[in-house]
Amino acid sequence: MSTRIDHRFAALAGAGRCGLVTFLMAGDPDPETSFAIIEALPQAGADVIEIGMPFTDPMADGPAIQAAGLRALHAGQTMVKTLDLVRRFRRSDDTTPIVLMGYYNPIYIYGVERFLADAVAAGVDGLIVVDLPPEEDTELCHTRLPVAVGFGVKDAASAAIIARGAEGVVVGSALVEKVRSSLDAAGKATPDTVACVVRLVAELAAGVRSGRQQAAE
């Protein structure tokens, strides 16, 4: 059975372009601001959306994403609220693929079967569970996906370079850092929080598209 991810990457391949995969932490800096940002991503140019599931011990994440997870947890984000965020997003967008990214412990505590059923019902298309060894992933999935490359992509120029040789460019730390830098002294969202993240996504999307064009030339 084909998924939104299959459809999106097939459409990208048909258009001869690379996709932009954006990562943001659910509930960062607060649930409503987080939803407003994520809701605006497709219009800004995101082709696939990764949403982080906050966890108290994010051992595989860098400082920026660790801090984003802690901000979200302090703002009261839970697994239930993360799935509700996806469900709410699906009310107005039924085509953009959504992938949840995080750690196995919160899924285990929630209940694996319950989580999978609720995630599918909410409109989740895929999972990245960074601390689950491949040989132990049979209860979550098996799958064949296009190659998406990230790490260190922070602006249009670096996105363009990666786009020359990959099906997708992943940007995470730069976006969550943009959220952090927009907050006020008390760590709360400001009137510019949503807009500044959306602007960066639009710049990155333009870079991804120009990179594939340069490769074709």
N, C-alpha and C positions, 0 to 999 in steps of 0.2 A: 504494500500500500504506500503510495507516494505521500509525502508530507509537505508542509509549507516550506521547509528547508529545501527539499528536492525541487519544488516548483520555483523557488526564488533563485537558486543557483542555475537551474536550467534556463531561466529567463535571462540571467546575467550572461551566461555563456552564449545564448542566442544573440544578445546585444553586443557581444564582444567586449565586455567590460568586467572589471574586478568589483567585488562587493565590499562595502564598508560594514564591519561588525563593531558595534559600540558596546562597551561594558559600563554599567553603573550599579552602585549598591542599592538594593531595595531599602527604602526608608531613610536614605541620606539626603539632606540633613534632617528631614522629618517626613512623615508619610505623604502629606499633601504636596509638598514641593517635589518630592521624588516622583510622584505620579505625574505632575505637570511636566517635568523634564522628559520622562520616558514617553509620555503621550505625544510630545513634540518631535521626537527623534526621527520618525519616518519622513515627515515633511522636510526636515533639515537635510536628509540624505542618507540616513542609516538604512541599510538593507537587511541586516539581522541585528537583533537586540539581545545581548547577554545581560542578565540581571543577577547580581550577587545575592546569595542567601546569607545574611549576617551570622557570624559564629564567633564565640568567645576566644577561640584559639586558632586563628587563621595562619598556621605555621608556614604555608606555602606562598603566602602573599607578601608583596613588598610593603614598605611603610605607608604609602599613600592609601592603598586599598585596606590595609589593616585599620588605619585611622577612620576610613569611611565606614567600615563595619562597626566599629565601636560607637561612632556617632549615631548610626542607625539603631543599635541596641539601646543606647541611652535615650533615644527618642521613642522607644517602645516597640520597635519592629519585631515581629515574630514570624514564624513560618506561615501561620494562618494569614497574617496580613500580607505576606509576600505573594501567596497564591491569590488572595483577594485583589492585589494590585494587577496581576495578570488578567484575572477575570474582568476587572473594570476596564482594562485596556482593550480587551476583545469586544467590548460593546460598540466600539467605533472603528476597530481595525481587525479584520479577520484574515488578513493576508501576510502581514509582517511576521517572520519567524521569531519566536522567543525561546531562548535557551537559558535555563537556570544554572548558575555556577556556584559551587561551594564545597562543603565537606560532608562526609558520610554521617557523622554523629547526629546532626540535627534531623536528617532523614530517618535514621535508625530510631531516634527518640520519638519522632512523629509516628513511626510505623511504616515500614517499607511499602507494603501493599496499599495501605491507606494513602500514603504520599503519592504513589504512582497513579492511583485512581483519581485523586483530587487534582493532581497536576494536569493530567489529560483533560479532565472535565473543565479546568480553568482555561485551557488553551495553550499549555506549554508544549513546545515541539521537540525539545532535546535537553539533555543534562550533561554538565561537566562536573564530575566529582573528583576533585584533584587528589584526594588521598586514598582512593580506592584502587588497589592493584588491578591491572587488566584481567588477570586470571580469576579475580573474585567478582567480576561485574555481571555475571550471568543473570542475577536476579533483577538487574536494572535494565540492561539492553545488550545488544550487539548492533553494529551499524557501519555503513560506508559513507563517508562524508568528504566533500572537497577539502583542499588544503587551505587553511587560513593561518596567516602569520602575524604575530604581534611582537611585543617586547620593544620598548624604546620608541614607539611611534608617538610623536607628540605634536606634529604640525603637518601642514599640507606637503611640504617638501619630503619629509621622511615617509609619509604615506604614499607619495608618488613613486618612490624608489621601490618599496615593497610590492606595490601594485603591478610592477612590470613582470613579476614572476610567480604570482600566487592568485588563487581564486578569490581570496578574501584578505582584507587587512583588518586586524583587530586592534582597537584602541581602548585602553582601560584607565591606566594610571593618570594619563594626561587629563582625562575627563573628570575623574574623581578629585584630582588636584584643583581643577578649575572650580568645582563645587566648593572645595575648602577655601580657596582664596577669595570667593565671593561673599563669605559669611561675615557677620559683624563680630565685634569684640566678644560677644557672649556666645558665639558659635551658632547663631541663628541665621536663617535665610534672609536675604535682603531683596529689594525689588529687582536687582540685576542677576540674581542667582540663576533663574531659568534661562534668561536671555543670553548670558555669557556662555553657558554650556551649549546652547543651540547654535550660537555663532561659531563656536569651535567645531562642532559637528559639520556644519555647512562648509567650513574651510577644509576640513579633512576630506569630505566627500568630493569636493572639487579637485583636491590633490590626487585622490584615488583614480578619478576619471582621467585626469591628465596623464597620470603615470601609465595607464594602459594604452592611451593614444600614442605616447612616446615610444612604447615598446613596439607597437604596430608599425610605426614609421621607421 
